[in-house]
């Protein structure tokens, strides 16, 4: 009884904001790709506290956002339900607070206070939120950023992420400033990150690259594809460290090699949530069917010139 009353009080106190449900589908709207760094205390420029991270998830859910995988987004395969808006979560630098195991009952379990623990608990409560996030890890960094800083659990963590449908992204081997190095070093940094991840998750391909410090290499081709260190790599999207909400993957101005992100800090998050609340027509709203593309009639000229042949465009 007590719990019910508390729950009711909480529901009444929580400001209710209209979710996207009710908005017509608009698959030419913009998408937020959120960029988290440390999940830890206290809150700082590059740190979100566990409590605030949990609150971000609650806010996104209440406002009709649903988790979308980055790889599916860049493939133009939007999988969130009709009437909801895809949002992509990304975590850079594999810092300890993002993913920790703790000893429990003679075994190990995910620390409920770490990023993955909070995310998993929230998804359990709200399965319709979806499950997706991309972890841009540093397999060869020094402590504490080398694969979440628990050497004995590195493999267990990467395998867990992949098994659960999360994605692992390339952030180079040890956070190299790619603008500073020659071709051989840049290629080795990208290739070796994949080699190190594959030691734990054989054959896993890192399809996306988050630029360390937001710095591009002198030649984009060096990171796009190639082979080095005994492996071949191919980068389907390059993520920047800033730039605001991303264009729809179906929009003519969508450029996967310059994909903007929103830093998940209080000010920027609040700005963009407010922006889409005030400008609902700019927000991506799914039609619920990955095989169709529903767009406002007057936005036809904003469509990409080359769309997959089997994608059916519906104007409304
Ligand atoms: Zn970084």
Boltz pocket constraint, residues with backbone or C-beta under 6 A from the ligand:
constraints:
  - pocket:
      binder: B
      contacts: [[A, 92], [A, 93], [A, 171], [A, 175], [A, 211], [A, 212], [A, 213]]
      max_distance: 6.0
